[in-house]
Amino acid sequence: MADCKIVNAKVTSTVGKINEIKGKYKTAGETFNTDFTTAISGMEGETKDALLDLFNKSYKDFVTSEEKGLPGMIKGLADLLEGNRSNFEKVDSQIASSIRGDK
């Protein structure tokens, strides 16, 4: 079994960096959404309708959504890492209190 060690400052910094990356993906996705919509705005007909339908049902949430898409997946990773760090900090404090006999 491997040793387990959490370094609060490094993990906190990493969580911040992951959240920055999430923001960049969300911004890029929103830009992609705007650019795609602008690119086909002059089109007319069923092809345009089909493209918009495909984009709105298959790509838009994936590239922009913090609930369902890639930005959300990245946010979930940051949340998981932060939760792990936070739990280790709490358990460490509880063990130290128990050793000291704190009430």
Secondary structure, DSSP 8 states (H G I E B T S, - for coil): -------HHHHHHHHHHHHHHHHHHHHHHHHHHHHHHHHHTT--SHHHHHHHHHIIIIIHHHHH-TTTSHHHHHHHHHHHHHHHHHHHHHHHHHHHHHHHT--
